[in-house]
């Protein structure tokens, strides 16, 4: 699904996770994918620049905070004046940056941004809570209309400790999630992600169970990253007993 988002012409995509969870790598990969597929003007705002993009048929303008721009908010506003088609924001840190990013997504730009949040509902709540109470309902409505989805990343040690393994939570905004965002019923979102497998969604707990069944991570690490550790443990043990590994592994490989 993240790959398909690269073909979108407008909207907001959030890549979230704690520091060191690979968000910058995902942003760089999406930028390169877009540059290969489409003739677009891409502006990437970073702090610092970690990956230098090759210039093909597209213009990839990389701006570094502190060198090329004062802060994310001012760099984002300048990107809008440059007629950018795709805007990549290294991190949404403040209210001004968040508001400009949402406005850009509403007005026909594809905006891909990161946040240091651990799951999709928290990411949405962080955005809404960044604004004064009297403006939160309006922002929630803006976000419900402009947000395409959220991918949350978690890097766990591989079972043999030789590498890191990516677990993820993927939320795609459908009509049900859009209504929850607009009405600020964020506590209902995990349940909608859980039943959203036909649309390509999965929770972090689903992802962890998949990795456990593939014997790529250990149970202790999985439970440390789970939203519901007991659920992960019980479902993993249940799946092992009933040997339903094929059913779980088929969920995410679509």
Buried (B, 14 or more C-beta within 10 A) or exposed (E): BBEEBBEBEBBBBBBBBEEEBBBBBBBBBBBBBBBEEBEBBBBBBBBEBEBEBEEEEBBBBBBBBEEBBEBBBBBBBBBBEEEBBBBBBBBBBEBBBBBBBBBBBBEEBBBBBBBBBBBBBBBBBBBBEBBEEEBBBEBBBBBBBBBBBBBBBBBBBBBEEEEBBBBBBBBBBBEBBBEBBBEBEBEBBBEBBBEBBEBBBBBBBBBBBBBBBEEBBBBEBBBEBBBBBEBBBEBBEEBEEEEEBEEBEEBBEE
